[in-house]
Amino acid sequence: MNQEASRCLLCKKPKCSEACPVHTDVPEAMRLYREGNLTDAAKLLFENNPLSAITSQVCDWQLFCKGHCVLNARKMPVRWYEVEQEISMAYLLDAHVEIDVPDNGKKVAVIGAGPCGIAASIWLRKKGISVTLFDSFDRVGGVLRYGIPEFRLDKKYVDAYERILQEIGVVFVGKSTLGKEITIESLRKEFDAILVAAGAWVAKEMRIPGEDLPGVIHALEFLKEPSSYELGKRVIVIGGGNVAMDACRTAIRRGCDTTVVYRKTFENMPANHLEVEEAQAEGVKFRVFEVPVEVRKDGDRTFAILRDCENVEENGKVATRVIDGTDHELDFDTMIVAVSEKADKSILDGYDHEDNPDIFKAGDYFYGPRTVVEAVQSAKLAVADMISYLQV
Ligand SMILES: Cc1cc2nc3c(=O)[nH]c(=O)nc-3n(C[C@H](O)[C@H](O)[C@H](O)COP(=O)(O)OP(=O)(O)OC[C@H]3O[C@@H](n4cnc5c(N)ncnc54)[C@H](O)[C@@H]3O)c2cc1C
């Protein structure tokens, strides 16, 4: 048994559950685990969060569970996620979802087969609703398959969802993009409701001269199929979020001399801090308080003009300011841009939920880039709304 389970105080008002976006019932799962009842513990977790086997691996535990454990007061918080991994990862690979209600004739189209679309499809099927799941990619998984690298998430866990969805009768239609092969109007002819869970796949630009030069690529494109890129020797990654960390850690695994350039401090980095530490341990260099203001090519040489930044207090808040007159150059073979992503709102142009009650939005598509566990919680809320709309 994992020693972490025996240290859990089984709090009556568990702060870890409170802080978790899907409010995992940690004490009850811990209790079942301690009794050796791993299957019931796994079922409890799966029913509340079908992505438990994934979120237990990729969540920012400091933010969502471990960081809120009462034993932080004694500097020895329980690592609940280790127990959750043990319970859920093995279970998922062999899990079979029961649909114990007959089909009720209602049909839903889910757009986007990322964690949000996967969780929503499972919950909708469990209500006896027929589900067709569309995605631009030809496989299920969204960011789990086409973003997060294999060294952080073994794809056998993503494959398991493909199998489960097939077993419960979800029809997956790959290579189908809303706005291209399919439209809202074509879907409306066949489906009673539509859930758009298309994620946030539009890379934000740096808006600096030269960013379209060869050698400058976007992290989301790179991470889809890293092996298809010739990176050269020197790689610089622009940004300080999860995407930047996955990009730099992938580049260093390719043997590149890899440097992350971030305009604020380490403390300001939105990335999971554990990942930043791991990137550093793997040899990635970090240059903080620097920002690219231009990319230039001069013969064989490609380089970024970087400018220094500093934190200043403005109206009682800390703001980051670029310092004029501090320009300096940094040569690179590949610059990977990971400054942020956003949803492609144009795919729902003119179709808001207020005037179109059959259209629902969830996950990163709705909120902008967040996390896997928040995408699952968002799916839960959207499915509840859909069920009440469909009156099933
Ligand atoms: C590189 C990277 C690393 C990350 N690391 C972490 C992490 O460690 N921990 C964590 O919790 N979160 C992480 N995140 C964030 C997390 O992955 C997302 O918040 C989560 O995947 C959102 O789920 P989703 O289902 O809403 O969207 P997605 O996972 O983005 O899935 C959306 C799906 O919709 C499809 N789609 C898009 N447009 C269309 C269209 N027009 N028609 C049809 N299909 C379409 C896409 O192909 C995709 O498969 C990371 C994100 C990235 C990009």
The ligand as a MOL file (V3000), in Angstrom:
LIG
                    3D

  0  0  0     0  0            999 V3000
M  V30 BEGIN CTAB
M  V30 COUNTS 53 58 0 0 0
M  V30 BEGIN ATOM
M  V30 1 C 1.2930 21.3330 -25.1010 0
M  V30 2 C 0.2600 21.4050 -24.0180 0
M  V30 3 C 0.5640 20.8850 -22.7770 0
M  V30 4 C -0.3780 20.9310 -21.7620 0
M  V30 5 N -0.0840 20.3860 -20.5540 0
M  V30 6 C -1.0490 20.3000 -19.6000 0
M  V30 7 C -0.7940 19.6350 -18.3740 0
M  V30 8 O 0.2930 19.1630 -18.1030 0
M  V30 9 N -1.8120 19.5500 -17.4750 0
M  V30 10 C -3.0530 20.0540 -17.7260 0
M  V30 11 O -3.9570 19.9000 -16.8980 0
M  V30 12 N -3.3010 20.7180 -18.8700 0
M  V30 13 C -2.3390 20.8420 -19.8200 0
M  V30 14 N -2.5890 21.4920 -20.9940 0
M  V30 15 C -3.9390 22.0620 -21.2000 0
M  V30 16 C -4.9380 20.9520 -21.5180 0
M  V30 17 O -4.3780 20.0180 -22.3850 0
M  V30 18 C -6.2090 21.5570 -22.1070 0
M  V30 19 O -6.7340 22.4770 -21.1640 0
M  V30 20 C -7.2480 20.4740 -22.4140 0
M  V30 21 O -6.7380 19.5410 -23.3460 0
M  V30 22 C -8.5230 21.0980 -22.9510 0
M  V30 23 O -9.3930 20.0770 -23.3410 0
M  V30 24 P -10.4600 20.2900 -24.5010 0
M  V30 25 O -11.1040 18.9690 -24.7160 0
M  V30 26 O -11.2850 21.4640 -24.1870 0
M  V30 27 O -9.6010 20.6930 -25.7850 0
M  V30 28 P -8.4820 19.9250 -26.6380 0
M  V30 29 O -7.7330 18.9470 -25.8630 0
M  V30 30 O -7.7380 21.0120 -27.3080 0
M  V30 31 O -9.3160 19.1280 -27.7350 0
M  V30 32 C -10.0470 19.8130 -28.7170 0
M  V30 33 C -10.2110 18.9390 -29.9330 0
M  V30 34 O -11.0460 19.6390 -30.8670 0
M  V30 35 C -10.5530 19.4390 -32.1670 0
M  V30 36 N -10.9840 20.5540 -33.0080 0
M  V30 37 C -10.5480 21.8320 -32.9830 0
M  V30 38 N -11.2230 22.5780 -33.8860 0
M  V30 39 C -12.0880 21.7270 -34.5010 0
M  V30 40 C -13.0560 21.9010 -35.5250 0
M  V30 41 N -13.2880 23.1000 -36.0880 0
M  V30 42 N -13.7560 20.8200 -35.9470 0
M  V30 43 C -13.5340 19.5970 -35.3820 0
M  V30 44 N -12.6340 19.3830 -34.3900 0
M  V30 45 C -11.9310 20.4440 -33.9580 0
M  V30 46 C -9.0500 19.3820 -31.9800 0
M  V30 47 O -8.4740 18.6940 -33.0830 0
M  V30 48 C -8.9140 18.6490 -30.6580 0
M  V30 49 O -8.7860 17.2600 -30.8600 0
M  V30 50 C -1.6520 21.5110 -22.0100 0
M  V30 51 C -1.9310 22.0570 -23.2600 0
M  V30 52 C -0.9890 22.0120 -24.2550 0
M  V30 53 C -1.3210 22.5960 -25.5990 0
M  V30 END ATOM
M  V30 BEGIN BOND
M  V30 1 1 1 2
M  V30 2 1 2 3
M  V30 3 2 2 52
M  V30 4 2 3 4
M  V30 5 1 4 5
M  V30 6 1 4 50
M  V30 7 2 5 6
M  V30 8 1 6 7
M  V30 9 1 6 13
M  V30 10 2 7 8
M  V30 11 1 7 9
M  V30 12 1 9 10
M  V30 13 2 10 11
M  V30 14 1 10 12
M  V30 15 2 12 13
M  V30 16 1 13 14
M  V30 17 1 14 15
M  V30 18 1 14 50
M  V30 19 1 15 16
M  V30 20 1 16 17
M  V30 21 1 16 18
M  V30 22 1 18 19
M  V30 23 1 18 20
M  V30 24 1 20 21
M  V30 25 1 20 22
M  V30 26 1 22 23
M  V30 27 1 23 24
M  V30 28 2 24 25
M  V30 29 1 24 26
M  V30 30 1 24 27
M  V30 31 1 27 28
M  V30 32 2 28 29
M  V30 33 1 28 30
M  V30 34 1 28 31
M  V30 35 1 31 32
M  V30 36 1 32 33
M  V30 37 1 33 34
M  V30 38 1 33 48
M  V30 39 1 34 35
M  V30 40 1 35 36
M  V30 41 1 35 46
M  V30 42 1 36 37
M  V30 43 1 36 45
M  V30 44 2 37 38
M  V30 45 1 38 39
M  V30 46 1 39 40
M  V30 47 2 39 45
M  V30 48 1 40 41
M  V30 49 2 40 42
M  V30 50 1 42 43
M  V30 51 2 43 44
M  V30 52 1 44 45
M  V30 53 1 46 47
M  V30 54 1 46 48
M  V30 55 1 48 49
M  V30 56 2 50 51
M  V30 57 1 51 52
M  V30 58 1 52 53
M  V30 END BOND
M  V30 END CTAB
M  END
